[in-house]
Amino acid sequence: YLALGVRQSVFLAEEREQVYGLFEKYLIFLKEQNLYDLNMVAYDWQKLVKPKYDFVVVDEVQDLTNTQLFLILKSLKTTGNFVLCGDSNQIVHPNFFSWANVKTMFYNQDGLDNELRILRTNYRNSPQVTDIANKLLKIKNARFGSIDRESTYLVNPISEKEGEVICLPDNAKVKQELNQKTKSSTNFAVVVMTNEDKAEARKLFQTPLLFSVQEAKGLEYENIIWSILYPIKQKNLSKFRKA
């Protein structure tokens, strides 16, 4: 850990020894409280896993750590018989995932050197929804940079179904109208950023279909209300405009 490169850790080299000390205390805490960290479980089980499967398909691989992924691949009877599917622009569980890190893992392990295929076609969303997603990615990449070279591409929609993206004013009247129209409908879901935001959202929306971003992963509804419960600070607004 102390020898990691500058892009492999959020902590500076001179801070890592102290951070590692905290990590060791964290492991002691887990043991004393009879708790489990899934990443540590995956690491420990690498010594126990036996080849069992002929072929493995891993979907949403961007939400796994390399440790978890390596455990899965060690369960293969034939090294290399696997397909990994994912999109680093759809990460909902922050874990330092990047395709570059995955390829490095393959390079360091015999038999895991596999081919990469980038799919640029979107079959699910309407052109309007895909367009706004592409625009947000452009802003993100301009302002913060992309995760890796494989994550800079935009997607092309082929769906002929028309969609619509509407920005509504943030006022009590609009929220009341939205609530009245959606509280008994199964065609509308409300999505907020985090689980902590759900309590505030329940004050505005009576629908049971209220999800955080992590919970909404993989779900599909005809209509989505994206509720922003905290204002964008004015000092940050100009930065996004420049981006």
C-alpha positions in Angstrom: 0.0 0.0 0.0 2.8 2.4 0.9 4.3 1.9 -2.6 1.2 2.7 -4.6 1.4 5.3 -7.4 -0.1 8.8 -7.1 -3.2 7.8 -9.1 -3.8 4.6 -7.1 -4.6 6.3 -3.7 -6.4 9.4 -2.6 -3.8 9.9 0.1 -0.3 11.4 -0.3 2.7 9.2 0.2 3.5 10.8 3.6 0.0 10.2 4.8 -0.3 6.5 4.0 1.5 5.0 6.9 -1.0 6.7 9.3 -3.9 5.6 7.1 -2.6 2.0 7.1 -2.5 2.1 10.9 -6.1 3.1 10.9 -6.9 0.3 8.5 -5.3 -2.2 10.9 -7.5 -0.8 13.7 -10.5 -1.2 11.4 -9.7 -4.9 10.9 -9.5 -5.3 14.7 -12.8 -3.5 15.1 -14.5 -5.8 12.5 -13.3 -8.9 14.4 -14.4 -7.6 17.8 -17.8 -6.6 16.6 -18.3 -9.7 14.5 -18.8 -7.6 11.4 -17.6 -8.3 7.8 -16.2 -6.2 5.0 -17.1 -7.8 1.7 -13.7 -6.8 0.2 -11.8 -8.4 3.0 -14.0 -11.5 2.8 -13.2 -11.8 -1.0 -9.5 -11.4 -0.1 -9.5 -14.1 2.5 -11.6 -16.5 0.4 -9.0 -16.4 -2.5 -7.1 -19.0 -0.5 -10.1 -21.3 -0.3 -11.8 -21.0 -3.7 -11.6 -24.1 -6.0 -12.1 -24.2 -9.8 -15.7 -25.0 -10.3 -17.2 -23.2 -13.3 -16.7 -23.7 -17.0 -17.6 -20.1 -17.9 -18.3 -16.9 -16.0 -20.2 -13.8 -17.1 -19.8 -10.8 -14.8 -22.3 -8.0 -15.4 -22.0 -4.5 -13.8 -18.3 -5.2 -13.2 -17.7 -1.5 -12.5 -19.3 -2.0 -9.1 -16.8 -4.7 -8.1 -13.3 -4.2 -6.7 -10.4 -6.0 -8.3 -10.2 -8.2 -5.2 -13.8 -9.4 -5.6 -13.3 -9.8 -9.4 -10.1 -11.9 -8.9 -12.0 -14.2 -6.5 -14.6 -14.8 -9.1 -12.1 -15.5 -11.8 -10.2 -18.0 -9.6 -13.4 -20.2 -9.6 -12.9 -21.0 -13.3 -11.9 -24.4 -14.4 -10.3 -22.9 -17.5 -8.5 -19.6 -17.0 -9.7 -17.0 -19.5 -13.2 -18.4 -20.0 -15.0 -15.3 -18.9 -16.8 -12.1 -20.1 -16.8 -8.9 -18.1 -19.5 -6.4 -18.9 -19.7 -2.9 -17.5 -19.5 0.9 -17.9 -17.3 3.0 -15.7 -19.6 5.9 -16.3 -22.3 4.0 -14.4 -20.4 3.5 -11.1 -22.8 3.7 -8.2 -20.5 2.1 -5.6 -17.3 4.2 -5.5 -14.4 1.7 -5.6 -11.6 3.2 -7.7 -12.7 1.0 -10.6 -11.1 1.6 -14.0 -10.6 -0.6 -17.0 -6.9 0.3 -16.8 -6.7 -1.3 -13.4 -8.5 -4.4 -14.6 -6.1 -4.7 -17.6 -3.2 -4.3 -15.2 -4.6 -7.2 -13.1 -4.8 -9.3 -16.3 -1.3 -8.4 -17.3 0.1 -9.5 -13.9 -1.7 -12.9 -14.0 -1.0 -15.6 -16.5 -3.9 -16.6 -18.7 -6.0 -13.6 -18.0 -5.0 -11.5 -21.0 -8.2 -11.0 -22.8 -9.7 -8.8 -25.6 -11.5 -5.6 -25.0 -14.7 -4.7 -27.0 -16.2 -1.3 -26.5 -20.0 -1.2 -27.3 -21.2 2.3 -28.2 -24.9 1.5 -29.0 -27.7 2.2 -26.5 -30.7 0.0 -27.0 -32.7 1.0 -23.9 -33.1 4.7 -23.7 -34.8 7.2 -26.0 -32.6 9.6 -28.0 -33.6 12.5 -25.8 -32.5 10.7 -22.6 -29.3 9.5 -24.2 -28.5 13.0 -25.5 -28.7 14.6 -22.0 -26.6 11.7 -20.6 -23.9 12.4 -23.2 -24.0 16.1 -22.5 -23.5 15.4 -18.8 -20.6 13.2 -19.5 -19.0 15.9 -21.6 -19.3 18.3 -18.7 -17.9 15.8 -16.3 -15.0 14.9 -18.5 -14.2 18.6 -19.2 -14.4 19.5 -15.5 -12.9 16.5 -13.8 -11.4 14.3 -16.5 -12.4 10.8 -17.5 -11.7 7.7 -15.4 -9.6 6.2 -18.1 -9.2 6.1 -21.9 -11.9 3.5 -22.3 -14.5 5.8 -20.6 -14.3 8.9 -22.8 -16.7 7.6 -25.5 -20.3 8.7 -25.9 -23.2 6.3 -26.8 -25.4 6.3 -29.8 -29.1 5.5 -29.3 -31.0 3.4 -31.8 -34.4 3.4 -30.0 -37.2 4.9 -32.1 -39.3 5.5 -29.1 -39.6 9.2 -28.3 -38.8 10.5 -24.9 -38.6 13.8 -23.2 -36.4 15.6 -20.6 -38.1 18.5 -18.8 -36.6 20.8 -16.2 -39.3 22.2 -13.9 -39.0 25.1 -11.5 -38.3 24.3 -7.9 -41.3 25.6 -6.1 -44.1 24.3 -3.9 -46.8 24.4 -6.6 -44.8 22.2 -9.0 -43.9 19.7 -6.3 -47.6 19.5 -5.2 -48.8 18.9 -8.7 -46.1 16.2 -9.3 -47.1 14.5 -6.1 -50.8 14.5 -7.0 -50.1 13.0 -10.4 -47.6 10.3 -9.3 -48.5 9.2 -5.8 -50.8 6.4 -7.0 -49.1 5.6 -10.3 -46.8 2.7 -11.0 -45.4 4.5 -14.0 -43.5 7.1 -12.1 -40.5 6.7 -9.8 -38.7 9.3 -7.8 -34.9 9.1 -7.6 -32.7 11.0 -5.1 -28.9 11.1 -4.7 -28.4 9.2 -1.5 -30.4 7.2 1.2 -30.0 10.2 3.4 -32.0 12.3 1.0 -35.0 10.0 1.0 -36.4 11.3 4.3 -36.6 14.8 2.9 -38.1 13.5 -0.4 -40.9 11.7 1.5 -42.1 15.1 2.7 -42.8 16.0 -0.9 -43.7 12.8 -2.6 -46.1 10.1 -1.3 -45.2 7.4 -3.9 -43.7 4.3 -2.5 -41.4 4.2 -5.6 -38.7 6.3 -4.0 -35.1 5.2 -4.6 -31.6 6.4 -4.1 -29.2 6.1 -7.1 -27.8 2.9 -5.7 -31.2 1.3 -5.2 -32.4 2.4 -8.7 -29.6 0.6 -10.4 -31.1 -1.9 -12.9 -34.7 -0.8 -12.3 -36.8 0.5 -15.2 -39.8 2.8 -15.2 -41.6 4.7 -17.9 -41.0 8.0 -16.1 -38.4 9.2 -13.6 -38.5 12.3 -11.4 -35.0 13.3 -10.4 -35.3 15.3 -7.3 -32.5 17.6 -6.4 -32.9 18.4 -2.7 -30.0 20.7 -2.2 -29.2 23.9 -4.2 -26.1 24.2 -6.4 -23.9 26.8 -4.8 -23.5 29.9 -6.8 -19.7 29.9 -6.7 -19.7 26.4 -8.3 -22.3 27.3 -11.0 -19.8 29.4 -13.0 -17.3 26.5 -13.0 -19.9 24.2 -14.5 -20.8 26.8 -17.1 -17.2 27.1 -18.1 -16.9 23.4 -18.4 
